[in-house]
């Protein structure tokens, strides 16, 4: 299976953001639907150079929501 470079870049950003948060907070854990997020970022036409901040915001919101469950 051949990976799309854009999708791979997105997945690596998600991974790096999750690692950054877990280094700050060892109890940090979050499950995100990367395919859904990638579709959303494309739908919103977020430029790829702003993906890091876009993903970070979504990951933090999802982590908060999952802690409340």
N, C-alpha and C positions, 0 to 999 in steps of 0.2 A: 504494500500500500504506500503510495507516494503522498507525502504531506504537502499541504499548501504552505508556502513560506509565511504568508500573512497569519494563518491560523496558528502555526508554530510559534511565531513571535508573540501572539496573544496569549497562548498557553504558558509560555515562559514568563511573561509579565505577571500572570496570575500566580504562578509558582513563586516568583521572587517576592511578590507582595505578601503572600502567606508566610514565607520564610522570615521576612522583615518583621512582621507582626509577632510571630512566634519567638523571635529572638528578644523582643521587648517584653513579651508576656508569655512565659512558658505554658500558661493555661489556655492560650489562644488556640482556638480550633474552629474551623468553619468549612462547611461543604457548600460549594457553589456549582451551578450548572454552567460550565464554560461555553457549551454550544449555544445555550440561550443568551448568555451575556454577549458572545461574539455577534450573534444575530442582532441583538439590541444596539450594540455599538455601531454596527453598520447601518441599521435603520435610522439611528440618530445622526448619522454621517459625522461621527467624531473623527477628526484627523488622527492618524496613527501616532503622531508625536504627543498627543494628549491622552492616549489610552492609559498610561500608567496612573494618572490622577483619576481618571474616570473609573478604572477598575478598583483602585484603592478605596474610593468612596463607596462603591457597591459592596465590596468585600466587608468593609466596616459596618455598613448597614445590615448586611446579612448576618454577620457575627452577633450583632446586638439582638436581632430578631431571634436567632437560634438560642441565645442565652436565656431569653424570656420563656422559651418553650419548656 
